[in-house]
């Protein structure tokens, strides 16, 4: 879009009291935003409230600064780095799956490979949201990574929220399976800030890698800080872009359950991975399963439920995914001769309980736990707990 059209779209998004619903009514009646701002107040009142009509007739105080900043951001991408663009409701690149939801955003700010942004950035029917706890168990984070790797290997784009924990692991797994020739986004990160910021800062390098092989997406204007209210709201975009939502781990009160609820409201599938009955991070998944979410143990379960053929990404080696039942079989085989792994089972356990189960003295047990931890077969959790990893 040209400079004037950009300014009109930004003014529409900034007009106080004019939400997405009112803006869509105006666009449906008058066409592009420039036409809206050419209307007299009386004409606007036929679509929106009197207060909204008055607001539309006044230029927002922050509009000029945002217009200038956004124009600079769009023109500031380097020739070798990721490209930047803004997709509006009227753009042919706007994702149809999101357009079909109850509250599609007016604008989507995008950062990603130039070849994706120039044509169709969003896969039409092969996106899956993978979400979960910001503080997952070691096995939960591993499940998120392995499932995402296998599902992207089968041709799905993984959508998540760039948060710590399960979100980051899901993005990592998809990137693990990505190839150099970017014909489709490996993973899409929907963020709750402006795209000129990365939150949390710990994921800055991950965000840069996603921009090279996938998409960073936001509905929020540049400069928007990490406000708490924005993150639950952006979850409707995560679920709306996707055919289904896979919840890896989630507490009973978590943003992941909000995403799952939105997916149900949007008519999408919800999947959940069961976990330990002793882990708070599994209770949300168990609640979803009781409410009708599909229990999954492997990536194939998801593909079959979505009725999608498992098409390998071009250039990706055709190796079986080490997740689900395969992980369990390897874990059982690896623990046959190790009394500590046998005693641990798959639930987090404290040192005193392990002493009681194994009959070992504390010093010897701690040495063995350290060796298993260094081998990547056991993880040390907060609170003095230990957990066996599924591939250990």
C-alpha positions in Angstrom: 0.0 0.0 0.0 1.1 3.6 -0.6 2.0 6.1 2.1 -1.4 7.7 2.3 -3.2 4.4 2.6 -0.9 3.3 5.3 -1.6 6.5 7.3 -5.4 6.0 6.9 -5.2 2.4 8.2 -3.1 3.5 11.2 -5.5 6.3 12.0 -8.4 3.8 12.0 -6.7 1.5 14.4 -5.8 4.4 16.7 -9.2 6.1 16.8 -10.3 5.9 20.4 -13.3 3.7 21.2 -13.4 2.3 17.6 -12.8 -1.4 18.0 -12.4 -4.1 15.3 -16.1 -4.7 15.0 -17.0 -1.0 14.4 -14.1 -0.7 12.0 -15.2 -3.7 9.9 -18.7 -2.2 9.7 -17.2 1.1 8.4 -15.0 -0.7 5.9 -18.0 -2.7 4.6 -20.0 0.5 4.1 -17.5 2.9 2.8 -14.6 0.8 1.4 -11.0 1.8 2.2 -10.1 3.8 5.3 -9.4 6.9 3.2 -13.1 6.9 2.3 -14.2 6.6 5.9 -12.3 9.8 6.9 -13.9 11.7 4.0 -17.4 11.1 5.4 -19.3 13.7 7.4 -20.1 12.8 11.0 -23.8 12.2 10.2 -22.9 9.5 7.6 -20.6 7.8 10.1 -23.4 7.7 12.7 -25.3 5.4 10.5 -22.7 2.7 11.2 -21.3 3.5 14.6 -22.3 5.3 17.8 -22.2 9.1 18.1 -19.1 8.9 20.3 -17.3 6.7 17.8 -18.3 9.0 14.9 -16.9 12.0 16.7 -13.7 10.2 17.5 -13.3 9.3 13.8 -13.6 13.0 12.8 -10.6 13.9 15.0 -7.0 13.0 14.3 -5.5 10.9 17.2 -2.6 12.6 19.0 -0.2 9.7 18.4 -1.1 9.2 14.8 1.6 11.2 13.0 4.4 9.8 15.1 3.2 6.2 14.5 2.8 6.9 10.8 6.4 8.1 10.6 7.8 5.3 12.7 5.9 2.6 10.7 7.0 4.0 7.4 10.6 4.0 8.6 10.3 0.4 9.9 8.9 -0.8 6.6 11.7 0.8 4.6 14.4 -0.1 7.1 14.8 -3.8 6.4 18.3 -4.7 5.1 18.7 -6.4 1.7 20.3 -9.5 3.3 17.9 -9.8 6.3 14.2 -10.6 6.8 11.6 -8.4 5.1 8.8 -6.4 6.7 5.3 -5.8 5.6 1.8 -5.0 6.8 -1.2 -7.1 5.7 -4.6 -5.5 6.0 -8.1 -7.0 5.9 -8.4 -6.1 2.3 -5.1 -7.7 1.2 -5.2 -10.9 -0.7 -2.4 -12.2 1.5 -4.6 -11.9 4.6 -5.0 -15.5 6.0 -8.5 -16.8 5.2 -8.5 -19.0 8.3 -8.2 -15.9 10.4 -10.7 -13.9 8.3 -13.3 -16.6 9.1 -13.0 -16.0 12.9 -15.2 -13.7 14.9 -12.7 -11.0 15.6 -10.0 -10.8 12.9 -7.5 -7.9 13.5 -7.5 -5.0 11.0 -3.8 -5.2 10.5 -1.1 -7.8 10.7 2.5 -6.6 11.0 4.8 -9.3 9.5 8.6 -10.0 9.5 10.0 -12.9 7.6 11.7 -14.1 4.4 11.1 -11.8 1.4 9.8 -14.6 -0.8 7.1 -15.5 1.7 5.9 -11.9 2.4 5.7 -11.1 -1.4 3.2 -13.9 -2.1 1.2 -15.9 0.4 2.9 -15.8 3.8 0.3 -18.1 5.5 -0.2 -21.7 4.6 -3.9 -22.1 3.7 -4.7 -25.3 5.6 -1.6 -26.8 7.2 -1.0 -24.9 10.4 -1.1 -26.3 13.9 -0.8 -24.3 17.1 1.4 -25.9 19.8 1.1 -24.2 23.2 1.7 -24.9 26.9 3.3 -23.9 30.2 6.0 -21.3 30.5 7.5 -23.5 33.2 7.2 -27.0 31.8 8.7 -30.1 33.1 11.8 -31.3 31.3 9.8 -34.0 29.6 7.1 -31.4 28.6 9.6 -29.2 26.9 11.1 -32.2 25.1 7.6 -33.3 24.0 6.9 -29.9 22.5 10.2 -29.9 20.6 9.9 -33.5 19.3 6.2 -33.2 18.4 6.8 -29.9 16.5 9.8 -31.3 14.7 7.8 -34.4 13.6 4.7 -32.4 12.6 6.7 -29.8 10.6 8.5 -32.7 9.0 5.1 -33.9 7.9 4.4 -30.6 6.3 2.7 -28.5 9.0 3.6 -25.0 10.0 3.9 -24.7 13.8 2.2 -21.7 15.3 3.0 -20.5 18.9 3.5 -17.4 21.0 7.3 -17.0 21.5 6.9 -17.3 25.3 9.4 -19.2 27.4 8.9 -22.9 28.0 6.7 -24.9 25.7 6.2 -22.1 23.1 10.0 -21.7 22.6 10.5 -25.5 22.5 7.8 -25.8 19.8 9.4 -23.1 17.6 12.8 -24.8 18.1 11.5 -28.1 17.1 10.0 -26.7 13.9 13.2 -24.9 13.1 15.1 -28.2 13.6 13.1 -29.7 10.8 13.2 -26.6 8.5 15.1 -26.5 5.3 17.1 -23.8 3.6 14.6 -23.3 0.7 11.8 -21.5 2.4 8.7 -22.3 0.4 6.5 -22.2 3.5 7.0 -20.9 7.0 8.5 -23.4 9.4 6.9 -21.7 12.3 4.8 -18.6 13.1 5.3 -16.7 16.3 2.4 -14.5 17.2 3.6 -11.9 19.7 1.9 -9.6 22.2 4.1 -6.5 21.5 5.0 -4.4 18.6 7.4 -6.1 16.1 10.1 -3.6 16.9 10.4 -5.3 20.3 11.1 -8.9 21.4 9.6 -10.2 24.6 11.0 -12.0 26.5 14.5 -10.8 25.7 15.8 -14.2 26.4 14.2 -15.3 23.1 15.9 -12.6 21.0 18.1 -15.1 19.1 15.1 -17.4 18.6 13.1 -14.5 17.2 15.8 -13.8 14.7 15.9 -17.4 13.6 12.2 -17.5 13.2 12.3 -14.4 11.0 14.8 -16.2 8.7 12.7 -19.4 8.3 9.2 -18.4 9.4 7.1 -15.4 10.4 6.9 -13.0 13.3 3.3 -11.7 13.5 1.7 -9.0 15.6 -1.6 -7.0 15.5 -0.1 -4.3 17.8 1.4 -1.0 16.6 5.2 -0.5 16.7 6.3 0.5 20.1 3.7 -1.4 22.0 5.3 -2.8 25.2 4.6 -6.2 26.8 1.2 -5.3 28.4 -0.4 -8.2 30.3 -3.8 -7.7 28.7 -2.4 -8.2 25.2 -1.2 -11.7 25.5 -4.5 -13.4 26.2 -6.0 -11.4 23.3 -3.3 -12.4 20.8 -4.2 -16.1 21.6 -7.2 -15.8 19.3 -4.8 -15.3 16.4 -2.7 -18.3 17.4 -5.8 -20.6 17.3 -7.4 -18.7 14.4 -4.5 -19.3 12.1 -4.5 -23.0 12.9 -6.6 -26.0 12.0 -6.1 -27.3 15.5 -4.3 -26.6 18.8 -2.1 -29.0 20.6 -1.7 -28.4 24.4 1.5 -30.0 25.6 1.4 -29.0 29.3 -0.8 -26.5 31.1 -1.8 -25.6 34.6 -5.5 -25.3 35.3 -5.3 -21.5 35.2 -3.1 -20.7 32.1 -3.1 -18.9 28.9 -2.9 -22.2 27.0 -6.4 -23.1 28.2 -7.6 -19.7 26.9 -6.1 -20.6 23.5 -7.8 -24.0 23.6 -11.1 -22.4 24.5 -10.8 -20.0 21.6 -10.0 -22.9 19.3 -13.2 -24.6 20.3 -15.2 -21.4 19.8 -13.6 -21.1 16.3 -14.6 -24.6 15.4 -11.1 -26.0 15.5 -9.7 -29.2 16.9 -8.1 -29.4 20.3 -5.5 -32.0 21.2 -3.8 -32.6 24.6 -0.9 -34.7 25.7 -1.5 -36.5 29.0 1.1 -36.4 31.8 1.8 -37.3 35.3 -1.1 -37.1 37.8 1.3 -35.5 40.2 2.5 -32.7 37.9 0.5 -29.4 38.2 1.5 -28.8 34.5 -0.5 -31.8 33.5 -3.8 -30.9 35.1 -4.9 -28.5 32.4 -4.4 -31.1 29.8 -6.3 -33.7 31.8 -9.1 -31.2 32.2 -9.2 -30.6 28.4 -9.3 -34.4 27.8 -12.2 -34.8 30.2 -14.0 -32.0 28.2 -13.5 -33.7 24.9 -10.1 -32.8 23.7 -8.3 -35.5 21.7 -5.7 -37.4 23.7 -2.6 -37.8 21.6 0.5 -39.9 22.1 2.2 -39.3 18.8 2.4 -36.9 15.9 0.5 -39.4 13.8 -2.5 -39.1 16.1 -2.7 -35.4 15.2 -2.3 -36.0 11.5 -5.0 -38.7 11.4 -7.4 -36.6 13.4 -6.9 -33.6 11.0 -7.2 -36.0 8.0 -3.9 -34.8 6.7 -1.5 -36.9 4.7 2.0 -37.1 6.2 4.0 -35.3 3.5 7.7 -34.9 4.2 9.1 -31.4 3.8 11.4 -31.4 0.7 15.0 -31.8 1.6 14.3 -33.2 5.0 15.7 -36.7 5.7 13.0 -39.2 6.1 13.8 -40.4 9.6 11.2 -41.6 12.1 10.2 -39.1 14.7 11.4 -40.0 18.2 8.3 -39.1 20.1 5.2 -40.7 21.6 5.4 -44.5 21.8 8.8 -44.7 20.3 10.2 -42.6 23.1 8.6 -44.8 25.7 10.0 -48.0 24.2 13.5 -46.6 24.1 13.2 -45.3 27.7 12.0 -48.7 28.9 14.9 -50.4 27.2 17.4 -47.9 28.6 16.3 -48.4 32.2 16.4 -52.2 32.4 19.9 -52.2 34.1 19.7 -48.9 35.9 18.0 -49.0 39.3 17.7 -45.2 39.6 15.9 -44.8 36.3 13.6 -47.7 37.2 12.9 -46.1 40.6 12.2 -42.7 39.1 9.5 -43.9 36.7 8.1 -40.9 34.8 7.0 -38.7 37.7 9.2 -36.1 39.4 10.6 -37.5 42.7 12.6 -36.2 45.6 15.9 -37.5 46.9 14.4 -39.0 50.1 11.9 -40.9 48.1 14.6 -42.2 45.7 16.7 -43.4 48.7 13.7 -45.3 50.0 12.9 -46.9 46.6 16.5 -47.8 45.7 17.9 -48.7 49.1 21.1 -46.8 48.1 22.9 -44.5 50.5 22.5 -40.7 49.8 26.1 -40.1 48.6 26.1 -42.9 46.1 22.6 -41.9 44.8 23.7 -38.3 44.3 26.7 -39.5 42.3 24.5 -41.6 40.0 22.0 -38.9 39.6 24.7 -36.4 38.6 26.0 -38.9 36.0 22.5 -39.4 34.6 22.0 -35.7 34.5 25.2 -35.1 32.6 24.1 -37.8 30.1 20.9 -36.0 29.5 18.8 -38.9 31.0 17.6 -37.1 34.1 16.7 -33.5 34.7 17.0 -31.6 38.0 13.8 -29.7 38.8 13.0 -26.9 41.2 12.2 -28.0 44.7 14.9 -30.7 44.9 13.0 -33.0 42.5 14.4 -35.2 39.7 12.7 -36.3 36.5 13.6 -39.0 34.1 13.6 -37.8 30.5 11.7 -39.9 28.0 14.7 -40.7 25.9 16.9 -41.7 28.8 
